[in-house]
């Protein structure tokens, strides 16, 4: 009984380890697109492009911040 359950758990863990880099890349690209959309919305609302770029750089939840928080937990 414990053998098949252990094998199943091992296979599930390996599957997660293989998918995790793809999830990180997908999140990073989504973050970049959201930051660009935020900057374009700021420019469209009348904020000068240079200030909009600076504000977009402060867009929250960078991947490094999430990784640091995960390591600290």
N, C-alpha and C positions, 0 to 999 in steps of 0.2 A: 504494500500500500504506500509506504513512504517513498519507494523508488520512483514510481510514475509521477507522484506529486513533485518530487524534487526535480525530476527531469523537466516537467512542465514549467516549474518556476524558473529553472535555468534558461529554458527557451524563451520564456516571456521577458526575462531580464536582458538576454542578448538582443531580442527584438527591440526593446526600448533603447538599448545602447546604440543600435544601428540607426534608429529613427531620430534620436536626439540632435545630432548635428544638422539634420535637415530642418528640424523645428527651429533651431537657433538661426539658421540662415534665413528661413522664411520670416521669422520675427524681425530680424535685422532689416530685411528689405522692406517689410511693412512699415517699420519705424522710419526708414529713410523716405518712403513715399508720403507718410503722414506729415513728416517735418516739411517736405517740399510743398504739400498742399496747404499747410499752415502758413508758410511764407507767402505763397501766392495769394491767399486770402487777405493777409495783412497788406500786401501791395495793392490789391484791388480795393481795399477800404481806405486807401489814401496815405498809408505810411510809406515813407521813402524806402527804396529797395535796400539800402545799406542798413538802416535800422531794422527792417524786416528780417534781414539775414542774421543780424545779431540776436534778435528775439527768437528766431527759429533755432539757433544754436543752443538756446537755453531750454528747448523743448524737453519735457521730463522723460524719465524712465529709460535711460541709456542701458544697453546690455551689460556694460561693465558694472553699473550700479546694482543690477539684479544679481549678477554673479557674486559680487562682494557681499550682498545681503544673504545669499544662499550659503556662502562659505561661513558667514558669521553665525548662522543659525544652528 
